[in-house]
Amino acid sequence: MYSFKKLNPVTDDQEPFIGKEEGETYADLATNQPKKRSWLFPSFVLLSIVAHLALLLSWKGSLKSLTGDTSMSPRLYTPFHGAIKTKTEIWAPDAWDNSVYSGKPRKELDDAWEKIQAVEGMRVFPEEAKTLNLSSHIRLKNGDQAAIVGYFHNLHCIRYLYQGLHPEVYHRNGISGHAGLAHSHHCIEALRSSILCKPDLTVHAIHWQDDKKIGMTLQPESTRECVDFDSLYEFSKTRAFPRSEIVVTDD
């Protein structure tokens, strides 16, 4: 994650616009000037103050237009607001090639995916649902609403697409409706729209693939600012609910 340095504000103890000799007061300065020019000093100070204020306001406007809102906190209400933290991560050049979440199907991979998908849904309190204008058809016994957060669904879709690459291992059992190509296309669009909604703005260096210098590639090595997933995950666990809490109606 990137760190943002605050610009030091102007302080009141800076040197005055016009200095004076040691032991001399501003009254002395005014007295030593010819009377016909007695108005020059205060006028010059006033003009200097006005000019500096104008420059300061112009600079602030330019800075705001250049930097925009650097906060990662959402403006819309979310139950996760207090759990959103950021951290700096340094990714190694081989981070994408040596991941426990990809590669050949294996127990280590499945266990890793199960861990980050342990919380699939979350409860939303009635007052929160009203603020979010949320109306879920699935309710819990205590009156809370059952909901799912976007990143839960994104993780589900990534894993679903991965499993589709290895049908010999992950059998879908021919479940109709929410399976097969239709589900895969659904997940591709869900991931596409989510990426464009909050794109990763990390800048990567590009490299030649080989000595022929025709094809190009990029590596993940970078320093980036990330939302602390562990913080969100820990909060999610406090809102998890068992399937036994779901109220099943005839509606």
Secondary structure, 3 states (H helix, E strand, C coil): CCCCCCCCCCCCCCCCCCCCCCCCCHHHHHHHCCHHHCCHHHHHHHHHHHHHHHHHHHHHHHHHHHHCCCCCCCCCCCCCHHHCCEEEEEECCCCCCCCCCCCCCCHHHHHHHHHHCCCCCEEECHHHHHHHCCCCCCEECCCCEEECCHHHHHHHHHHHHHHHCCCCCCCCCCCCCCCHHHHHHHHHHHHHHHHHHCCCCCCCCEEECCCCCCCEEECCCEEEEEECHHHHHHHHHHCCCCHHHEECCCC
